[in-house]
Amino acid sequence: MSQMSIRNLTFGYDGSYDNIFEDVNIQIDTDWKLGLIGRNGRGKTTFLKLLMGKYEHGGLIHSTVKFDYFPFEVENKNKDTIEIVNEIADEYEMWVLEKELSMLSVSENVLHRPFGTLSNGEQTKVLLAALFMRENNFLLIDEPTDHLDVNARETVSKYLKSKKSFILVSHDRYFLDSCIDHVLAINKTNIEVQNGNFSSWWKNKELNDQYEISENERLKKDIDRLTEASKQTASWSEQIEKSKIGSHVSDRGYVGHQAAKMMKRSKNTQSRQEKAIAQKSELLKNVESNESLRIKPLRFHSDTLIEVNNLSVAYGENIVCENVSFKLFSGQRIALIGKNGCGKSSILKILLGEDIVHTGDVKIPKSLVISYISQDTSFLSQSLKEFAFENKIDESLFKAILRKMDFSRVQFEKDMSEFSAGQKKKTLLAKSLCQQANVYIWDEPLNYIDVFSRMQIVDLIKSGNPSMIFVEHDKEFTDSIATHKIEILRK
C-alpha cells in the first residue's frame, strides 16, 4: 500500500472566471476503493483527467502508481477482442483472463469475435477485465454503468467489490454502496475524503447539514439581538455624554465613569457580534440546495389510461419480445425491466405511435396527453430560450426548474451543445416537468444525472403521484417509485 498525495491543487479552464478547484489538499491510500460523487458540472471527469496528467494545473499531484482511465478508447473495433485485450494487458496468463471474464459473466467465446460485434455491456466488462490485469495500476472508472442493465450492474458491482485501487464515478447509489469503501466528494467549496460507502457518507452529510442550518439560525438570532443591544448601548452612551454639559464639576467624574462603562459594554457587544458573524459565514458553504420540484399531472376522464395485449416486437427475423400484456391505471407507475435488447425502449416508442413493426393490440385514447423523455440527447443544440419556445413551455418555469437542479445562471447563456451529458438530460427532465400530461413516459431519464438530483426526482414523483411508464436501470430509483414492475424477457 502506498499513498497518493494532492497538495494545493488549483485548476480552471482558459477563459473561465472561476477555478473549478482551488487549493485542494487530500491524501488517498492506493488500496482504497473510492466512489467519486458530486453534482453535475462540479468537475468529476476533470478531476480524473488531472490525475492522468491531461491538463496543466497549479499545485502537486504525487503518486507511486500509474493511472489508467476507463472507458478505454478502442481505435479499431474490427479487431478480434483477444487482440484488444493483448494491447491493453501486455503480459498475462490465459487462465487469469478466463477467470476475470467468468467473474463478469462473460463467455470466453467473445474473445474470438470482432470487438465491435459485442454488446455495449460486453465491451464494458471486457475492458474492465483487461485494465485490472495491468500490474501496479490505479484505475479511474468514469460512469461504467451507462450501458448496463440491472443484472449486469449487479455483476460489475460484485466484480469491483473483489478489487481494490480505483476511483469510481457513478450516480447509482445502490451500485456505489455495493463496491466502495471510501467516498471522495466534490462539494461546493472543497473536496473531502470519508471512510464508508455512499449511504454512510450521506447520513453524515445530512446530520452535518442539519447542525449547520440550526446553528446558522441561532447565530442569526444572536446577531439581530446583539445589533439591537449595540444600538441601545450607543444611545445610552450618547445620552450620558450629553448630560455632562451643565453638570456640576463634582458630578462630571461620575458621569464620565458611566460613559466609559457604556463604551466598554458597547465594544464588548460589538466584538461578540463580529464573532457571531464570522462563525455564521463559515456555515452552509457545502449545504446542497435540494429544493422541491413539482409536477402537475392532468386528470383523465377514465381510470384506464393505456392497455397492451399480447404485444410482440421483431426486427426482421429477430424476435426481441413477445406476448407482453399490461394495463396502466390512473396513479400507477409501471417499470419495464429486463436485460438490454429485450425491447423495452421499442415498447415505449410503440406507445408513442412510432412506426415499429409489431403484433398485438395497443389501446391508447386519442385525447390522452403524453410527456416523453428519450434516451437520446444528441439533438439538443440550441439555446434554452429557443428550446422552450419550440416545445411550447413556459420559459421562466423551465429555467426555474433547472436552477433547482443546480444549473448556474451562466448555463442559461450557453448553447445546449456545450452542456455536459448530465445537464442535457436535466434539460429534458425540466421540459417534461413543465408539461401537464395524463401519462409520463420516461426512457432511462437518469442517465448521467447526479445523485442529488435523483433524490429530488424521487421526492417529486412521490408527492405529485403522476401516472407513468418508465425504463430505468437505477435499482434504488425503481424500487422507490414503481407501483408495478413488468419483466420483459428477451427471446
N, C-alpha and C positions, 0 to 999 in steps of 0.2 A: 504493500500500500504506500502511495506517495500523495503529495498534496499539490493541488493547482492553486496558485495564488494570483489574485487580481487586485491591483493596488492603483487607486486614483484613476480608474478608467473613465475617460471622457470622450464622447463622440457625438458629432452632429453632422448631418448631410450638408453638402455645399449648397448655399443659398437659403438654408433654413435659419430662422432667427433663434430657435431654441435647440439646445442639445437634447438628444434622446437619453444619453447617460451622462452623469456628471459626478466625478469623484466617487466612483463605486469601489468599495473595498470588501471583498469576500474571500474566504478560503474554502476549498472543496476537497474532500478525500476522493481519490480517483477510484476507489472501490464502491462508492455510493451509487445508488440508482435514484436519480433525481427527476422529478417532474417539474418542468418549467411552465409556469402559469402567469397569466396577465391578460388584461383587456386587449381587444383588437387594436392594433396601431401602437402598442406600448414598446415594440422593438424586440419581440422574442426571436424571430428569424434573424434580425440584425445582430442580436447578441451572439447567436450561434456562428454567424459569419465572421464576427470579430474574433471569436476563438479560433476560427480557421485561418485567420490572418488575411481575410479578403479586403479589409479596409484599414487605412491608416487611422490611428487614434492616439489620444493622449493617455499617459499612464502606462502601466506594465501588466502584461499577461504572461505568467511564467508557469510552465508545466513540463513534467518529465515524460509525459505520454504524448503520442501522436493522436490527432483528431481525425475522425472520418465522419463524413456527412451523409445522412440518409434523408431524402431519396438520392441514391447514387445515379448519376447520369450515364445511361447506356447509349452510346453513339450509334451502334449498328445493331438494331433489333432483329436483323435477319440471321445473325449468327446463332448457332445452337446454344442452348442455355449453359451447357457444360463449358463452352468457350468463354462465356461471360463470367462464370464463376472462376475460371482459371486466371482471367485478367485481374480479378479483384483479390483473390486469395492465392498468392504465389506458390506456397508450399503447404500441402496438407495431405492427409491420408484419406482415401476414398471412403473408408468406413466412418470417418468423422463427419464428412459431408452427408452421408446417408443417415447418420444419427440425427444431425441437425434438421434435415428435411422431415424426418419421421416425427420429431418433436413438434414440427409445424404442420403436421398432417398433409404433407406434400409428397406425392408419389415420385420415386426416383426416375420414373419414365419421362418426366418433364425435362430432364437433363439432355435428352436426345431430340428435343423439339426446338424449332426456332423460338428465340425468346419472345418475339413479337406475337406468337400464337398463344402464349399463356394469358390467362385472365389477369386483370389488374391485381387481384388478391394473390394469385400465384407468383406474380412478379415481385410483389412486396415481400412475400415470405422468402423467396429465393435470395433476394438481395440482402435481407436481414441475416440469413444464414451465412452467406458469403462474407459479409462485413464482420460478423462476430468471430469468424475463423481467423481473422488477421491477428497477429501477435502484437502485444503492447499497444493496443489501440483503445481510444476512448470515443465511443460512438455518440454522435449528435443526431438524434432521431426527430425529424420535423414532420409532425402530423402523419403517422403511419396508418391511421385508421380510415383515411378518406375513401378508400375503395374496398373496405372490408365490411361484410355483413356481420350480424350479431355473433354467429358461431365462430367466424374467423377472428373476430376481435377477442373472443374468449381464448382461442388457441394462441394468438400472438401475446396476449397478456400473461398467460402461463409460461410461455417461452421466455419473455423478458424477465419474469419473476425469477427464473432459474439463472439469469445472467447478472452481471454487475458492470460497473464502469460505463454509465451512459447518462445523458441528459435527454429526456423525452418531452417533446411538446405535444400536448393533447388537450382538448377541451371536454373530453369524455370523462366525467367524474368516476364512474364505475371502473373504467379502464385504468385510470390513474391509481385508484385505490388498490387495484389488484396486483400492481407490479412495481411500485416505487417505495423507497424507504426514507426519502428526503424531499422537501419541496423547495424549489428555487422560485421565489415570487417576485415579479417585476411590479412594484407598487407605483403609486402616483409619483412619489418623491425619492424612492430608494429601491434597492434590491436586497432581499433578505433570504437567508437560508434557515430552514427549520427541520428538525427531525420529525419523521412521521409521514403519513400519506395525506391525500387531499382533504379527507374528512376531518382528520385531527387538526390540520392547519386551518381549515375553515371554522371549526369550533373555537379555536384560539383567537382567530381574527374577529369573530362575532363578539366574543367576550371583551376583547380589547376595544373594539369599536363602541360597544355599549358603555364601557367605562369612560372612554374619551368623550362621548356625547353627553353623559351625565355630568362629567367633570367640567365640560365646556359650559353647560347650563349653570352650574354652581358658580363658576368664575364670572360668568356674565352678570349674575345677580350681585355678586360681591363688587364687581366694578361699578355697577349702577349705584349700589349703596354707598361705596367709597366716594364716588363722584359727587353725590348729593351731600355727604358729610364734609367733603373738602370745600364745597361752595358755602356751606353753613358756617364752617370754621373761619373761612376767609371773611365772611360777612361780619361775624362777631369780632374778629381781629380789627377790622376797619372801624367798627363802632367804638371799640376801646381806644384806638388811636385818636379818634375824633374827640373822645372825652377828655384827653389830655389838655386840650385847648380850654382855657378858662378855669382849669382845676387849680386848687391851692397848691403852692410849691411843695408842701409836706405830703400831698397826695399823689404827686406825679411819679414818685418812685414805685408806689404800689401799682399804679395804672400801667407803668412801663413793664413791671414784672408780669402782670396779667397779659399784656400784649405779647411778651416773649413766650409765655406758656401757650398762647393761641397759635403763634407762629410755629413753635415746635410741634404742636399737635397737627397742624396743617401739613407740615413737611413729612411727618410720620404717616399720615393718611395718604399723602401723595405717593410716598415710597411703596406702601402696601398696594396701592392702585397700579403702579407701574409694574410691580412684581406679578400681580394677577394678570395684567395684560400680556406680559412676557410668557407666563405659563399658558395662557389661552392660545397664544399664537403658535405654540408647539403642538397643539391638538388638531385632530380632524384632517391632517395632511394626507393620510392614506385611507380615509374612510371612503369606500366606493359609493357613488350616487346611484343606488339601485331603485330609482323612482318607479312607482307603479305605472304599468302600461294598461290600456283599456281596449276592449273590443266590444262592439255593439252589433251582435248578430240580429238579422231580421227574422221575425217570426213568420212561419209559413202556415197556410190555412189547413194543411193536412199534417198528421203526425208522421206519416211515411214520406220520406224525402227521396230516397233512391232505393231501387230494387234490382238486384242482379241475380239471374238464374242460369246455372249451367254454362257460365262463360268460359270459352276456351280460346287461347291465342296461339297462333303458329306463324313462324317466319319461314316460308317455303315449306319444306317437309319437316322442319324442326318445330315440334310442339313444345312450347315453353311452359304452359299451364293448361289445365282443363277442368271443367265441371266446377268452377268457382261460383258459389252462391252466397249471398248475404243481403240483408236489408239494413238501411240506415234510418233510424227513427230520430225524431227531434230530441236534441240534448245528448245524443250518443257521440262517442269519439272512437272510431274504428281504426285500429292499427293493422296495416297489412304487413305481415312479417314473413320471412323466408330467405333462402340463400340468394346471393347475386345471380341474376339471369333467370329467375323464376317467373318474371313477367309482372312484377309489382308496379313498376312505372308505366308499363303498357296498359294495365288495367285503369290506372288513373287517367291516362290520355284518352282511353275509350270513353270514360265518364265525361270527359270534357268535349267529346264529339269529334275527336281527331279520327282521320280515316286509317284505322288499323284493322287489318283483316282479322275477323273473329267470328265465332259462332256462339249461340246462346242469346239470351234476352236481357236487355238493359232498359229499365223504365225510369225515366227522369222527366218530371213535369216541365213543360216548356217555360213556365213562369218562374222556375227555380233559379235563384241568383247564386252563382258560384264565384268564390275568390280563390285564385290559384297561385301557388309558388312552385316554380320549376327548379330542377337541379341546376340547370344551366344559367350562368350569369354572364357569359361571354358577350351577350348582345348589349350590355349596358355601356354606352359610350356617348352620353350627352350630359347636359347639366341637370341637377336635381330639379330646377325650375321647369325645364323642358319636359323632363320625365313626368312630373306631377301634372302638367297641362295635358300631355299626351294620354295619360291614364285617367284624366278627369277626377283627380283627387285634390283635396284642399291642401295647397302648398304649405300654409302655416302649420296645420295639424301634422302634415307629413314630416316637416323639419323638426317640430316639437318632439315627435316620437323618436326621431334619430338622435336628438340631443339627449333624450332619456336613456338611449342605448350607447351613450358615451361618444357620440360624434362631436368633434370640436367644430367651432364656427368656421374655422379655416377650410374644413372639408366642403362646406357649402359652396365655396367659390371654385372648387375643382371640377374638372370633367370626370365622370364616373369611371372612365377608362383608367384613371390614375389611382382608383381605390384599391385597397387590399382585397383579397378574396372574401375575408370576413365582412368588410364594410359593404361589399356588393351584395352579400346575402342579407345583411341588415336592411339594405335599401329595399329589397323585395319583400322582406317581412313588414317593414313600415308601410309599404304600399298596400299590402293585404290588410293590415290593421286599420287603414283609412277607409277601407271598403266595407260597407254594410252588406252582408250576404246571408243567405239561408244556410249555405254549406261552405266550409273552408277545406279545400283540397291542397295539402302541402306535401311536396315530394322532397324528402331529405332537407327540411328547412334549416337544420342546424349546422350544415357543413361549414367549417371554418369559424363558426361563431363562438366567442369566448364564453367561459363557464358562467360568468356573472350575468351575461345577457340571457343565457339558457335558463337560469333561475328566474329571471324576470318573466320570461315567456311561460314557464310553468305556472307561476302565480297568476299571470294574465288569463290563461286558459281555465284555471280552476275557478277564478272569480267571475269570468264572463260566460262560462258554460256554453261555448259555441258547438254546433254540430260539425263534426269533422271526419274526414277520411285522410289518413296520412301514412307516409312511409318514413321511418327514421330508425337508424341503427344505434342510437344512443339509448342503451337499456334503461338507464335512470330516468330519462325523459319519458320513454314509452310506458314504463311501469307507473310513472306518476300521473299521467293524464289519460291513458287509454281506458275506456269503459269496456271495450271488447277487442279481442285480437283474432284476426283471421290469418291462419297459416297457409301460405301458398306453396305447394310442393312442386319442385322442378322435375319435369319429365326427363 
